[in-house]
């Protein structure tokens, strides 16, 4: 496999230039080795993804964002995980399929795009038949999509912020809104509206997520307004209310609380007033630590 893209790395919008091919780590915290934190069946995605059996989920270590509220901080910020070869990971995908997984769900994989592309090719050559879901923060370079084109069936991106000041304060990425919007449009160009199979499970398409943050109702409304203006009919919107102020994180004061019912209702009203009815809405009581995966190298 050609790893030239990892030398003087420009895979993500950070353009940090790290020589990951020679062992240096990029802004994402990763070198050229695939690093995995958890592999297993995951039951807490949207119903069209998790179904009855669960989504075959691969949690990749490292991230090019620095979200202060990240629920997966042990793997995104702190390097927890285990190195795995491309060949070994391809076999793991087949094992998930044999356990009944409805799809393969690649979580925060953009900084490993060349290796992920090769993993998918090898798994397909070994007989993998279920869809590939690319579960993304949205902070992706268009260059990475050239490596993945034709290999991904479902894109599952976030649109976290519309305000550059907010994305700088909470994710250290003032360019997040413009980058994520361009990335989502490319995902839609590649995979289009949602297509379901006879069981009501997703076969292809795009589902855009947005997490409501405390004190950021206006920004949530702006994100929804952008979706209404730019996403074609049939692209699903998933409005999430699972924000938790974890005690293990150093949060700014305004994020050190849960959403209020008033905030939740205001964003929900905006969703419906815009007519964004294709998709899903999390209940407010979904903010529970029980839904956060236990990163213990299960299945790796």
Helices and strands as residue ranges (DSSP letters): G 4-6, G 20-22, E 35-42, H 47-50, E 55-60, H 73-76, E 82-83, H 86-98, E 103-107, G 110-112, H 113-125, E 131-136, H 142-148, E 154-157, H 164-171, H 176-191, E 195-196, E 202-211, H 217-230, E 236-240, G 253-255, H 261-273, E 279-281, G 284-286, G 289-291
